[in-house]
């Protein structure tokens, strides 16, 4: 399948995303620019082509997104001058990690910002306005892990809160009582993997819970070979990451038809470059990254180590970087 992957076209697609800054799409996506750059750079890093982007410019951008005063001090916005949020704080710290410049993070301020967002029950709000979501728990834990300060928060309470978001079907929702969703499952499973201390086994592994969750995730594969985020929805390339990463952490990737999923991702390629959510749709950097990440988790890039790198299922960063930074992570075995 490697010969079907449009390597050069995808690299060109990502590199050229910043060329038309006057377009409506570029201007309208300003609020999530930090995450967009992370998706693009990460895709290129997995393709072992990160040097195609100007990393010093990326570093300067990430630093410029930092909030330097007020209640949001230490957090990062999605664009310079925007309010801080945990989603974009993680993206900016990830960018600095990918560029080898974590030393530029104002560590004390960023840690203080993150810890200020943890609630009494262990949950996290995304910003000062108070929305609670398990996505933000994952963002908080990964950012603190990257900064080498995971225990600045109450880890046990975070784990307890995640356990309250677990449903009868084995999945997890955004808050206690919310329906299971593949994206939220990744955030909860990934956060537990980072938390360590046997959190994965305690919350998921007991009483056959890992098998139940693995079953729910594998049931997301539809006739096209693609994966959906919840029952009765269309398949979408992005779930090639959310579900495969969760199955990888659980040690159950072989519970799905990997060949059919790989072909679905390849079918979503645009001949001009980039990957779409499903065949025939317009490509974008979000689905390009998650398509590339999915193929990496499936081991479809293993034949040419000079052109590809392995992605880590917990951090969504190249595995060699995770190992270099000695980031904490626990994986389960079948």
N, C-alpha and C positions, 0 to 999 in steps of 0.2 A: 504493500500500500504506500510505501514511502515515495515511490516514483509518481504517485498520483497527487502528492502534496505540492502545492504551488509555492515552493519556498521563496524564490526570488520575488514573485509577485506580492506575496504577503509582506515581505520586508519593505518593498517599495511603497505599499499601501500605508503602512504605519509611518514611515519616514515622511511621506508627503501630506500627512494629516494636518500639519501646521502651516501649510503653504497658503491656503486661502482664508486668511483671517478676516476677510470682509464678508464672508458668507453668513447667511442667516443661521445656519446650523452651528457654526463656530461661535458666533456671538451668543446664541441661545443656550449653549452648553457651558457658558463661563462658570456657572455655579459649581460644576463638578470637574473643573479642569484638572485639579490635582489627581483625582482618581483616574481621569482619562489618560493622563501622562503615565501613571503607574501601570495601567492596562497595556499601553503601547510599549513602554520600556520593558515590562515583564515578558511580553510576548517575544520581543527581540532577544532578551536575555536567554529565554528558553531555546530560541533558535541560534544561540551563540553569536548574536549579531548586535549586541547592545551598543557597541561602539559606533553604530550607524547614526545614533543620535548624539547631539552635543551635550555631554553629561554636565559640563560646568554650567551651561545654561539651565539645565534641569535643577541643579543644586541651588542656583541663585533664585529660581522660581520658588522652590520649596521653602527656602529661608524667608522669602518675601511674604509667604502665606501665614507666617507666625504672628499671633496677636501678642503685643508686647506690654500691654497695660490693662487695668481693669479686671473684672471678674473672670474674663476669658484668657487672661495672661497665661502663656505657655501652651495654649491650644493652637490649632491651625485651621484656617478656613480653606474652602475649595479654590479660592482665588485671592490675590492680595486685596486687603480691605474688607473681606467678607467675615462674617461672624465665625467663631471657632466651633467645631463640631468633632466628635470622636471619629466619625467616618473619614474626615479629611485629615485629622491629626494622624491617623494610622497611615493613610496614603502618603503623606509628606515624609513621615519617618521611614516608611518603606522605600521611598525614592532615595532618601539620603543613605539608607543601608545599601541599596543597589549600586549607588555611586561611590561607596566606600567613604562616606562623610558623616557618619553618625556622630562624630565628635562635634559637629556644628549645632546639634540640638542643645537648647538650653535645658539640660536634663532636669534640674531641680524644679524649674517652672512648669515643664511639661508633666512631670510626675505629680506635682501639686494640683495641676488642672484636672488630671484624670482622677485622682483620688477624691477630689471635691465633688465628682459626679456619681460616686457610689452611694446608694441609698441604704437605709437601715436594714432592709431585707436582703441586701447583697446585690440587687439589680443595679443597672446603670442607666442614667438618662443620657441622651446623645449630646445635649448641650444645656445651657442654663435655662432653657424654656421647659424642660421636664419630660419630654417624651421617653417612655420606657420601651425597650425592645432588646431581645437577646442578641441581636446584631451588635449592639453597643457593648455588651459584655465581652464578646469576642474581640472587638476592636480594642477595648481597654486592656485585656490580657495580652494580646499580641504586642501592642505598643510598649507596654511595660516590660515584656520579655525582651524586646529589641533593645531596650534601654538598660537591661540588666537589673531591673527593680520590680520584679513580679510581686514580691511580698510587701510592697508598699500599700497594697489594698488588703481587704479581708478576703482571702482566697476561699476559705471554708464557707463563708456566707454566699459568695458567688456560686460555688458548687451547689449549695443548698437551693439557691434560687433557680438554677438551671433544672434541678431535679423536680421542682414544682411545675415546670413547663412541659414535663413529659406527659404524653397522652396514652390512653389505653391501647392504641395501635402501635406503640413503640416509638413514635415520632415525637417531635418537639414543635412548639409554637412560639410566637413572638413574646407572649406573656402567658401566665397560667390560665388555662381554659381555652386558649386560641387553637385553631385547627393546626394539624401537622402540615408542615411545608418543607420541601427539600432544602431551600435556602436557609431556613431557620435551623433545620437539623444540622447542616454543616456548621453553622455558627456555634451551636451547643456542643456538638461532638468535638469541634476544633478547640473550643474554649476548655473543655474537659481534658483534652490531650495536652494542652499547654499548662493547665493547673497542676497536673501531676499528682503525686501522692496516692495513686490508685483511684483517682476520681472517675476515670472511664469505667473501670470495673465496678465500682460501687454504684454508680448511677445507671449504667447501661448493662453491664455484664451479668448481674445477678438474675437468677430465675429465668434464664433463657432470653433475657432482654436483648442481647446483641443479635440473636437469631431473629427475634421478632422485628427489630429495626432493620436488619439486613433484608428480611422478607419485604417489608414495606418499601424500602428503597429499590429493590430489584423489580418490584411490581410496577415501577414507574416506566419500565421499558415498553414501548408500543410497537406496532407492526413495522413501522418505518425503520426501527432499530434505534431511534432517538429516545430520549428520556423526557418525561414531563415532571412538573414540580409538585403536582398533587393529582388525585384521581380525576378522570374525565377531562383533562386539559390536553392541549396540543404539545407535541414534543418541541424542545427548544435547546439549541446548542449549549446555552449557558449551564444547563443541568448536567452536561457532560463534566463540568467541574463540581458543582454542588453535591451531586450524588456520587460520582466516582471518588472524590476526595473522602467523603464519609465512608464509603465502602472500603477504601484503602486503609483508613485509620482502623476500621473494624476487622480488617483482614479478610474481606469477603468480595473482592472485585470479581472473582470468578463466578459469582452468582448471576451475572448478566451475560448476554451474548456480546462479547467484546468486539468480535469482527463486524457484527451488524452496526454497532454503535460507531465504530471507527469509520465505516463506510458512510453512515449518516452525516458525520462531521465533514467528511470529504465532499459529500454531495452539496453541502451548504457553502462551499467555496464560490466566490465570485471569480470568473475567469480573469478579471482585471486586477484581482487582489483583494484580500480581506475575506472574512467569513461572516455569514448572516445567521439569524436565529433559526431559519429553516430554508430549504431549497427554494431558490427563485427570488428571495427577498434581498433588500439592500444590505450590503456589508457594513459593519461598524466596528470600532476598536474594542468595545466591550465583548462582543461575541467572537472577535478574532482572537483575543487573549484566551477566553475560556475554551474555544475550540482547540487552540494550540496546547493549552494546559491539559485538556482531556486526552488528546493524542499522546502527550507525554506520559500521563498516568497509565495509559493503555500499553505503554512500551512500544509504540509504533515509530519512535525515533531512535530505537536502539541500534540500528544498522550503521549509523554514521555519527560517531561520537564527536567528530570535528565540527559538525553543523548543528548539533542539538545538545541540550543539557537536561537533566532530570529535574522535574519540579517536585517540591516537597508538598505532600497533601495537607499538612497542618497549616503551614505559613503562606502558601501560595507564592513562594520565593524559590529560586534555584536551590536544590539540595546542597550543593557545595557551599553556598553562602550560609545556609542554616547550620551546617557543620562547622564552618569557619568561625561563626559567632557563638558556637556552642549553645544554641537556643534549646530550652527545655521542651521535651515532647515525649509523650507516651503513645505507643501503638498497641492495638490488641492483636491476638493471633486467633485463628479459627480453631 
